[in-house]
Structures are given as C-alpha cells and as structure tokens.
Amino acid sequence: MAIVCKSAAEIERMRHSGRIVRQVLDHVRTLVAPGVTTMDLERAAEKKITEFGAKPAFKGYYDYPCVLCTSVNEEIVHGIPSEKRALKDGDIVSIDCGVVLDGYYGDAAITVPVSESVKPELRKLLTVTEESLYRGIDQALIGNSVGDVGAAVQEHVEAAGFSVVREFVGHGIGTRLHEEPQIPNFGARGHGAKLREGMVLAIEPMVNYGKPETRVLGDKWTAVTVDGSFSAHFEHCVAVTKDGPVILTK
C-alpha cells in the first residue's frame, strides 16, 4: 500500500476527528477510580462518540467488540473492556480510542493511574512514556525518516531504564485507520521511509517497565508483557507540515 499524503483541507477534517477523540479521552479519564469497571469506561466513551456525531473506529474492526481498548497493568494494548475487570488501587490503565468522522480517522491513547497509591516507579514509567511520545513527535519533520522518530522514542525510554515494545508499532492514518508507513518505537536515525508534507502519523510509544517481550492472550486481542511487568501507552495523530509537526488529537 502506498503512502498517502493529505491536503490541507483533509488535514483539517482529520483535526475534527482528532478533537473528538481527545474530548472522549478527557471525559473517560475523569471516571477512572477504584471499583470502576473497564466496561463502565466503554459505555461512557460510546455515549460520547454518539453525542459528537462520530462513529467508533475500533468496534467491528477485524471483529473487535468494543469502542475502546482498555489495557490494565501488564496489558500493553488491545485489552477488551469487561464487566468483570474492576480497577483497583495501584493499577494503571491505558485507554485507546479511535473515531471516524466524515470519512477521516482520529486515534489517540493515554495511560492513567487509577489512584494516588500508584507506586512512584510506575508514575515515572507513565512520565517517561509520554515524554518519549513528544520526543518522537519533534522528529516528524519533512525530510526526516521514520527511523528518526523511532530512535528518538527508543533513546529516551532506554535512558530511563525501560524497554520499548517491538511487536506493535504506530502507523499512518487517514481515510483508513491503519495506513503506511509503519512507525516503530525503535530504529536508527536516517533509516526507513522519508517523511513528506501531508503525511499523517499515529505515533504511539508502548513502553514496558521490564523486558520488551510480549504475548497475546487467548482472546486473540489482549497483548501482555511476558515477564508480567507493567506497561504504558500514549498516542497522538501528527501531521507533517511545512511549519513542523502539528498534533491533530489535541
């Protein structure tokens, strides 16, 4: 599949879908608390998406059953909301949301501490992962490469003593949820596809407290760390423009 560069008008339409994703995430994060189930978060997100006149991007995508991915603790990505999964003191939860509006997609993720009792080292994990996202975004410049983005993420994460997931990566986005190119969170500067004006990238560091290895559970969706260590995930959609990177999911 070829890389698709978007016009200024298309990027503006993607900004509208991105803004909805951000508002949904901002709303859902206020509900995160001990005793709340991940299905509670799911219902709140679906209601908001409907109110905004958008459609969920994930529900039905390869038969995925929900509008959110809610990944708790050692779950890295693609955790399926459940009535049985109640959040607890000391947990962290990644909330990943996508919508489609007027044919254009938005996609973003945050990781939220469930309570004040989250351990300091896990707060550091969240901070470093979010910082690494912005290090990657800073490299989304015309003439740079996919490797520049990944290397910036990897360098910041590994300097803090954490590891980046290899098996799951970011991606191009536009009139499809997943477009070319793939955006790994590791790599070598100057390597990979060159970034051109109009490309829109979903940059999404997935960072493990322990080792980088992953496995997928029997539900065929939920990816977890092999060593059981906690994992954090942050994501923005970013347009490559002549004025530098523009975050569309703000």
VENNORHU-V26211 format. One record per pair of residues at least 24 apart in sequence whose ideal C-beta (glycine too) atoms are under 10 Angstrom apart, sorted by sequence separation. I is the first residue (numbers start at 1). GAP is how many residues later the second one is. If there is no record, write none. Layout:
i->{I | I}
gap->{GAP | GAP}
This chain:
i->{21 | 24 | 27 | 42 | 43 | 44 | 70 | 71 | 89 | 90 | 91 | 109 | 129 | 132 | 146 | 174 | 178 | 207 | 208 | 23 | 24 | 41 | 42 | 43 | 45 | 69 | 70 | 71 | 87 | 89 | 90 | 131 | 132 | 174 | 177 | 206 | 207 | 23 | 41 | 42 | 68 | 69 | 70 | 88 | 89 | 90 | 91 | 92 | 131 | 132 | 146 | 173 | 174 | 186 | 206 | 207 | 24 | 39 | 41 | 42 | 68 | 69 | 70 | 87 | 88 | 89 | 90 | 91 | 92 | 129 | 132 | 172 | 173 | 185 | 205 | 206 | 207 | 20 | 21 | 23 | 24 | 38 | 42 | 68 | 69 | 87 | 89 | 90 | 128 | 129 | 132 | 157 | 158 | 172 | 173 | 205 | 206 | 20 | 23 | 39 | 41 | 68 | 69 | 88 | 89 | 90 | 128 | 131 | 157 | 171 | 172 | 173 | 204 | 205 | 206 | 24 | 38 | 40 | 67 | 68 | 92 | 128 | 132 | 153 | 154 | 171 | 172 | 204 | 205 | 20 | 21 | 38 | 39 | 67 | 91 | 92 | 128 | 129 | 153 | 154 | 155 | 170 | 171 | 203 | 204 | 20 | 24 | 38 | 67 | 77 | 90 | 94 | 125 | 128 | 132 | 149 | 150 | 153 | 154 | 170 | 171 | 203 | 204 | 19 | 20 | 21 | 37 | 38 | 92 | 127 | 128 | 129 | 150 | 151 | 152 | 153 | 154 | 169 | 170 | 171 | 202 | 203 | 204 | 20 | 38 | 92 | 128 | 136 | 149 | 150 | 151 | 153 | 154 | 155 | 169 | 170 | 202 | 203 | 17 | 46 | 94 | 125 | 129 | 146 | 149 | 150 | 151 | 152 | 169 | 170 | 201 | 202 | 203 | 16 | 21 | 45 | 124 | 125 | 145 | 146 | 147 | 149 | 150 | 151 | 168 | 169 | 170 | 201 | 202 | 17 | 61 | 124 | 125 | 133 | 146 | 147 | 150 | 151 | 152 | 169 | 200 | 201 | 16 | 17 | 32 | 42 | 43 | 58 | 71 | 124 | 146 | 149 | 150 | 151 | 168 | 200 | 201 | 42 | 58 | 59 | 72 | 147 | 148 | 150 | 151 | 165 | 167 | 199 | 200 | 201 | 17 | 28 | 41 | 42 | 57 | 58 | 69 | 71 | 121 | 147 | 148 | 149 | 151 | 165 | 166 | 199 | 200 | 38 | 39 | 40 | 42 | 56 | 57 | 58 | 68 | 73 | 121 | 146 | 147 | 148 | 150 | 151 | 164 | 165 | 198 | 199 | 200 | 28 | 38 | 39 | 56 | 57 | 72 | 145 | 147 | 148 | 150 | 164 | 165 | 197 | 198 | 199 | 203 | 24 | 25 | 38 | 39 | 40 | 55 | 56 | 57 | 140 | 145 | 147 | 148 | 149 | 162 | 163 | 164 | 165 | 197 | 198 | 24 | 37 | 38 | 39 | 41 | 54 | 55 | 56 | 57 | 145 | 147 | 148 | 163 | 164 | 196 | 197 | 198 | 201 | 203 | 37 | 38 | 39 | 40 | 54 | 55 | 144 | 145 | 146 | 147 | 162 | 163 | 167 | 195 | 197 | 37 | 38 | 39 | 40 | 41 | 53 | 54 | 55 | 144 | 145 | 146 | 147 | 148 | 149 | 162 | 163 | 166 | 167 | 168 | 197 | 200 | 202 | 37 | 38 | 39 | 40 | 52 | 54 | 136 | 145 | 146 | 147 | 148 | 160 | 162 | 163 | 165 | 166 | 167 | 201 | 202 | 37 | 38 | 49 | 53 | 54 | 57 | 144 | 145 | 146 | 157 | 161 | 162 | 163 | 164 | 165 | 166 | 167 | 168 | 200 | 36 | 37 | 38 | 48 | 49 | 52 | 53 | 57 | 58 | 73 | 136 | 145 | 146 | 156 | 157 | 158 | 162 | 163 | 165 | 167 | 36 | 37 | 45 | 49 | 55 | 57 | 139 | 144 | 145 | 153 | 157 | 162 | 163 | 195 | 35 | 36 | 48 | 49 | 54 | 143 | 144 | 152 | 153 | 154 | 156 | 157 | 34 | 35 | 36 | 41 | 45 | 49 | 54 | 133 | 142 | 143 | 149 | 153 | 34 | 35 | 42 | 132 | 142 | 143 | 146 | 150 | 152 | 153 | 154 | 33 | 34 | 35 | 41 | 45 | 141 | 142 | 143 | 149 | 153 | 158 | 32 | 34 | 38 | 140 | 142 | 146 | 150 | 157 | 168 | 183 | 31 | 33 | 34 | 41 | 129 | 139 | 142 | 167 | 34 | 36 | 38 | 142 | 165 | 32 | 140 | 32 | 140 | 165 | 32 | 140 | 163 | 32 | 107 | 140 | 174 | 29 | 31 | 107 | 137 | 139 | 163 | 173 | 28 | 136 | 168 | 170 | 172 | 173 | 29 | 107 | 137 | 163 | 165 | 170 | 28 | 106 | 136 | 162 | 170 | 105 | 135 | 136 | 163 | 165 | 170 | 28 | 104 | 105 | 134 | 136 | 162 | 25 | 104 | 105 | 107 | 133 | 135 | 162 | 24 | 25 | 41 | 103 | 104 | 105 | 106 | 107 | 132 | 133 | 134 | 25 | 103 | 104 | 105 | 133 | 24 | 102 | 103 | 105 | 132 | 23 | 24 | 105 | 131 | 133 | 21 | 22 | 24 | 98 | 100 | 129 | 130 | 132 | 157 | 173 | 21 | 23 | 100 | 129 | 20 | 21 | 100 | 128 | 129 | 130 | 21 | 32 | 36 | 99 | 129 | 20 | 35 | 98 | 128 | 129 | 19 | 20 | 21 | 32 | 34 | 17 | 18 | 20 | 29 | 31 | 32 | 33 | 34 | 126 | 128 | 17 | 19 | 24 | 28 | 29 | 30 | 32 | 33 | 125 | 16 | 17 | 18 | 25 | 29 | 32 | 34 | 125 | 17 | 21 | 22 | 24 | 25 | 26 | 28 | 125 | 16 | 17 | 21 | 25 | 124 | 16 | 17 | 18 | 20 | 21 | 22 | 14 | 17 | 18 | 19 | 21 | 25 | 122 | 13 | 14 | 16 | 17 | 18 | 21 | 22 | 77 | 121 | 13 | 15 | 17 | 18 | 76 | 149 | 13 | 14 | 16 | 17 | 18 | 77 | 78 | 119 | 13 | 14 | 15 | 76 | 77 | 12 | 14 | 76 | 10 | 11 | 13 | 109 | 10 | 106 | 108 | 105 | 107 | 109 | 111 | 104 | 106 | 108 | 109 | 111 | 140 | 144 | 149 | 105 | 107 | 109 | 143 | 6 | 136 | 140 | 142 | 137 | 139 | 140 | 141 | 142 | 132 | 133 | 134 | 136 | 138 | 140 | 141 | 142 | 133 | 137 | 140 | 141 | 142 | 144 | 129 | 130 | 132 | 133 | 134 | 136 | 142 | 129 | 130 | 131 | 133 | 141 | 142 | 98 | 125 | 126 | 128 | 129 | 130 | 140 | 141 | 125 | 127 | 129 | 133 | 140 | 125 | 126 | 130 | 138 | 139 | 140 | 125 | 126 | 137 | 138 | 140 | 96 | 122 | 124 | 126 | 137 | 121 | 136 | 137 | 122 | 137 | 119 | 134 | 94 | 118 | 134 | 133 | 57 | 61 | 61 | 92 | 57 | 58 | 111 | 57 | 111 | 112 | 57 | 111 | 110 | 111 | 109 | 110 | 111 | 109 | 110 | 111 | 109 | 110 | 108 | 109 | 110 | 77 | 108 | 109 | 107 | 108 | 77 | 107 | 108 | 76 | 106 | 107 | 76 | 106 | 76 | 105 | 74 | 71 | 74 | 73 | 74 | 76 | 77 | 80 | 82 | 94 | 96 | 98 | 76 | 78 | 79 | 92 | 94 | 95 | 96 | 97 | 76 | 77 | 78 | 80 | 91 | 92 | 94 | 96 | 98 | 108 | 74 | 76 | 79 | 80 | 90 | 92 | 93 | 94 | 108 | 109 | 78 | 80 | 92 | 94 | 107 | 108 | 75 | 78 | 79 | 80 | 106 | 107 | 108 | 78 | 79 | 106 | 77 | 78 | 79 | 104 | 77 | 78 | 79 | 75 | 76 | 77 | 78 | 75 | 76 | 77 | 74 | 75 | 76 | 74 | 75 | 76 | 71 | 72 | 74 | 75 | 71 | 73 | 74 | 98 | 69 | 70 | 71 | 72 | 73 | 74 | 97 | 69 | 71 | 74 | 65 | 69 | 74 | 76 | 77 | 18 | 66 | 73 | 74 | 75 | 76 | 17 | 64 | 65 | 73 | 74 | 75 | 76 | 77 | 63 | 64 | 73 | 74 | 76 | 62 | 63 | 72 | 73 | 75 | 77 | 14 | 62 | 72 | 14 | 71 | 13 | 14 | 71 | 13 | 71 | 11 | 10 | 69 | 10 | 6 | 5 | 6 | 4 | 6 | 3 | 4 | 5 | 6 | 4 | 1 | 3 | 4 | 4 | 1 | 4 | 3 | 4 | 1 | 2 | 3 | 1 | 2 | 3 | 1 | 2 | 1 | 18 | 14 | 11 | 10 | 11 | 8 | 11 | 3 | 5 | 8 | 10 | 3 | 5 | 6 | 7 | 3 | 5 | 6 | 3 | 5 | 6 | 4 | 5 | 6 | 3 | 4 | 5 | 3 | 4 | 25 | 21 | 22 | 21 | 22 | 21 | 18 | 18 | 17 | 18 | 18 | 15 | 14 | 15 | 25 | 14 | 22 | 11 | 22 | 12 | 21 | 22 | 11 | 21 | 22 | 10 | 11 | 18 | 19 | 20 | 21 | 11 | 18 | 19 | 8 | 15 | 17 | 18 | 19 | 14 | 15 | 16 | 17 | 18 | 6 | 8 | 15 | 5 | 6 | 14 | 15 | 5 | 6 | 11 | 13 | 14 | 15 | 12 | 11}
gap->{24 | 24 | 24 | 24 | 24 | 24 | 24 | 24 | 24 | 24 | 24 | 24 | 24 | 24 | 24 | 24 | 24 | 24 | 24 | 25 | 25 | 25 | 25 | 25 | 25 | 25 | 25 | 25 | 25 | 25 | 25 | 25 | 25 | 25 | 25 | 25 | 25 | 26 | 26 | 26 | 26 | 26 | 26 | 26 | 26 | 26 | 26 | 26 | 26 | 26 | 26 | 26 | 26 | 26 | 26 | 26 | 27 | 27 | 27 | 27 | 27 | 27 | 27 | 27 | 27 | 27 | 27 | 27 | 27 | 27 | 27 | 27 | 27 | 27 | 27 | 27 | 27 | 28 | 28 | 28 | 28 | 28 | 28 | 28 | 28 | 28 | 28 | 28 | 28 | 28 | 28 | 28 | 28 | 28 | 28 | 28 | 28 | 29 | 29 | 29 | 29 | 29 | 29 | 29 | 29 | 29 | 29 | 29 | 29 | 29 | 29 | 29 | 29 | 29 | 29 | 30 | 30 | 30 | 30 | 30 | 30 | 30 | 30 | 30 | 30 | 30 | 30 | 30 | 30 | 31 | 31 | 31 | 31 | 31 | 31 | 31 | 31 | 31 | 31 | 31 | 31 | 31 | 31 | 31 | 31 | 32 | 32 | 32 | 32 | 32 | 32 | 32 | 32 | 32 | 32 | 32 | 32 | 32 | 32 | 32 | 32 | 32 | 32 | 33 | 33 | 33 | 33 | 33 | 33 | 33 | 33 | 33 | 33 | 33 | 33 | 33 | 33 | 33 | 33 | 33 | 33 | 33 | 33 | 34 | 34 | 34 | 34 | 34 | 34 | 34 | 34 | 34 | 34 | 34 | 34 | 34 | 34 | 34 | 35 | 35 | 35 | 35 | 35 | 35 | 35 | 35 | 35 | 35 | 35 | 35 | 35 | 35 | 35 | 36 | 36 | 36 | 36 | 36 | 36 | 36 | 36 | 36 | 36 | 36 | 36 | 36 | 36 | 36 | 36 | 37 | 37 | 37 | 37 | 37 | 37 | 37 | 37 | 37 | 37 | 37 | 37 | 37 | 38 | 38 | 38 | 38 | 38 | 38 | 38 | 38 | 38 | 38 | 38 | 38 | 38 | 38 | 38 | 39 | 39 | 39 | 39 | 39 | 39 | 39 | 39 | 39 | 39 | 39 | 39 | 39 | 40 | 40 | 40 | 40 | 40 | 40 | 40 | 40 | 40 | 40 | 40 | 40 | 40 | 40 | 40 | 40 | 40 | 41 | 41 | 41 | 41 | 41 | 41 | 41 | 41 | 41 | 41 | 41 | 41 | 41 | 41 | 41 | 41 | 41 | 41 | 41 | 41 | 42 | 42 | 42 | 42 | 42 | 42 | 42 | 42 | 42 | 42 | 42 | 42 | 42 | 42 | 42 | 42 | 43 | 43 | 43 | 43 | 43 | 43 | 43 | 43 | 43 | 43 | 43 | 43 | 43 | 43 | 43 | 43 | 43 | 43 | 43 | 44 | 44 | 44 | 44 | 44 | 44 | 44 | 44 | 44 | 44 | 44 | 44 | 44 | 44 | 44 | 44 | 44 | 44 | 44 | 45 | 45 | 45 | 45 | 45 | 45 | 45 | 45 | 45 | 45 | 45 | 45 | 45 | 45 | 45 | 46 | 46 | 46 | 46 | 46 | 46 | 46 | 46 | 46 | 46 | 46 | 46 | 46 | 46 | 46 | 46 | 46 | 46 | 46 | 46 | 46 | 46 | 47 | 47 | 47 | 47 | 47 | 47 | 47 | 47 | 47 | 47 | 47 | 47 | 47 | 47 | 47 | 47 | 47 | 47 | 47 | 48 | 48 | 48 | 48 | 48 | 48 | 48 | 48 | 48 | 48 | 48 | 48 | 48 | 48 | 48 | 48 | 48 | 48 | 48 | 49 | 49 | 49 | 49 | 49 | 49 | 49 | 49 | 49 | 49 | 49 | 49 | 49 | 49 | 49 | 49 | 49 | 49 | 49 | 49 | 50 | 50 | 50 | 50 | 50 | 50 | 50 | 50 | 50 | 50 | 50 | 50 | 50 | 50 | 51 | 51 | 51 | 51 | 51 | 51 | 51 | 51 | 51 | 51 | 51 | 51 | 52 | 52 | 52 | 52 | 52 | 52 | 52 | 52 | 52 | 52 | 52 | 52 | 53 | 53 | 53 | 53 | 53 | 53 | 53 | 53 | 53 | 53 | 53 | 54 | 54 | 54 | 54 | 54 | 54 | 54 | 54 | 54 | 54 | 54 | 55 | 55 | 55 | 55 | 55 | 55 | 55 | 55 | 55 | 55 | 56 | 56 | 56 | 56 | 56 | 56 | 56 | 56 | 57 | 57 | 57 | 57 | 58 | 59 | 59 | 60 | 60 | 60 | 61 | 61 | 62 | 63 | 63 | 63 | 63 | 64 | 64 | 64 | 64 | 64 | 64 | 64 | 65 | 65 | 65 | 65 | 65 | 65 | 66 | 66 | 66 | 66 | 66 | 66 | 67 | 67 | 67 | 67 | 67 | 68 | 68 | 68 | 68 | 68 | 68 | 69 | 69 | 69 | 69 | 69 | 69 | 70 | 70 | 70 | 70 | 70 | 70 | 70 | 71 | 71 | 71 | 71 | 71 | 71 | 71 | 71 | 71 | 71 | 71 | 72 | 72 | 72 | 72 | 72 | 73 | 73 | 73 | 73 | 73 | 74 | 74 | 74 | 74 | 74 | 75 | 75 | 75 | 75 | 75 | 75 | 75 | 75 | 75 | 75 | 76 | 76 | 76 | 76 | 77 | 77 | 77 | 77 | 77 | 77 | 78 | 78 | 78 | 78 | 78 | 79 | 79 | 79 | 79 | 79 | 80 | 80 | 80 | 80 | 80 | 81 | 81 | 81 | 81 | 81 | 81 | 81 | 81 | 81 | 81 | 82 | 82 | 82 | 82 | 82 | 82 | 82 | 82 | 82 | 83 | 83 | 83 | 83 | 83 | 83 | 83 | 83 | 84 | 84 | 84 | 84 | 84 | 84 | 84 | 84 | 85 | 85 | 85 | 85 | 85 | 86 | 86 | 86 | 86 | 86 | 86 | 87 | 87 | 87 | 87 | 87 | 87 | 87 | 88 | 88 | 88 | 88 | 88 | 88 | 88 | 88 | 88 | 89 | 89 | 89 | 89 | 89 | 89 | 90 | 90 | 90 | 90 | 90 | 90 | 90 | 90 | 91 | 91 | 91 | 91 | 91 | 92 | 92 | 92 | 93 | 93 | 93 | 93 | 94 | 94 | 94 | 95 | 95 | 95 | 95 | 96 | 96 | 96 | 96 | 96 | 96 | 96 | 96 | 97 | 97 | 97 | 97 | 98 | 98 | 98 | 98 | 99 | 99 | 99 | 99 | 99 | 100 | 100 | 100 | 100 | 100 | 100 | 100 | 100 | 101 | 101 | 101 | 101 | 101 | 101 | 102 | 102 | 102 | 102 | 102 | 102 | 102 | 103 | 103 | 103 | 103 | 103 | 103 | 104 | 104 | 104 | 104 | 104 | 104 | 104 | 104 | 105 | 105 | 105 | 105 | 105 | 106 | 106 | 106 | 106 | 106 | 106 | 107 | 107 | 107 | 107 | 107 | 108 | 108 | 108 | 108 | 108 | 109 | 109 | 109 | 110 | 110 | 111 | 111 | 112 | 112 | 113 | 114 | 116 | 116 | 117 | 117 | 119 | 119 | 119 | 120 | 120 | 120 | 121 | 121 | 122 | 122 | 123 | 123 | 123 | 124 | 124 | 124 | 125 | 125 | 126 | 126 | 126 | 127 | 127 | 127 | 128 | 128 | 129 | 129 | 129 | 130 | 130 | 130 | 131 | 131 | 132 | 132 | 134 | 135 | 135 | 136 | 136 | 136 | 137 | 137 | 137 | 137 | 137 | 137 | 138 | 138 | 138 | 138 | 138 | 138 | 138 | 138 | 139 | 139 | 139 | 139 | 139 | 139 | 139 | 139 | 139 | 139 | 140 | 140 | 140 | 140 | 140 | 140 | 140 | 140 | 140 | 140 | 141 | 141 | 141 | 141 | 141 | 141 | 142 | 142 | 142 | 142 | 142 | 142 | 142 | 143 | 143 | 143 | 144 | 144 | 144 | 144 | 145 | 145 | 145 | 146 | 146 | 146 | 146 | 147 | 147 | 147 | 148 | 148 | 148 | 149 | 149 | 149 | 150 | 150 | 150 | 150 | 151 | 151 | 151 | 151 | 152 | 152 | 152 | 152 | 152 | 152 | 152 | 153 | 153 | 153 | 154 | 154 | 154 | 154 | 154 | 155 | 155 | 155 | 155 | 155 | 155 | 156 | 156 | 156 | 156 | 156 | 156 | 156 | 156 | 157 | 157 | 157 | 157 | 157 | 158 | 158 | 158 | 158 | 158 | 158 | 159 | 159 | 159 | 160 | 160 | 161 | 161 | 161 | 162 | 162 | 163 | 164 | 164 | 165 | 166 | 167 | 167 | 168 | 168 | 169 | 169 | 169 | 169 | 170 | 171 | 171 | 171 | 172 | 175 | 175 | 176 | 176 | 177 | 177 | 177 | 178 | 178 | 178 | 179 | 179 | 180 | 182 | 186 | 187 | 188 | 188 | 189 | 189 | 190 | 190 | 190 | 190 | 191 | 191 | 191 | 191 | 192 | 192 | 192 | 193 | 193 | 193 | 194 | 194 | 194 | 195 | 195 | 195 | 196 | 196 | 210 | 214 | 214 | 215 | 215 | 216 | 218 | 219 | 220 | 220 | 221 | 222 | 223 | 224 | 224 | 225 | 225 | 226 | 226 | 227 | 227 | 227 | 228 | 228 | 228 | 229 | 229 | 229 | 229 | 229 | 229 | 230 | 230 | 230 | 231 | 231 | 231 | 231 | 231 | 232 | 232 | 232 | 232 | 232 | 233 | 233 | 233 | 234 | 234 | 234 | 234 | 235 | 235 | 235 | 235 | 235 | 235 | 236 | 237}
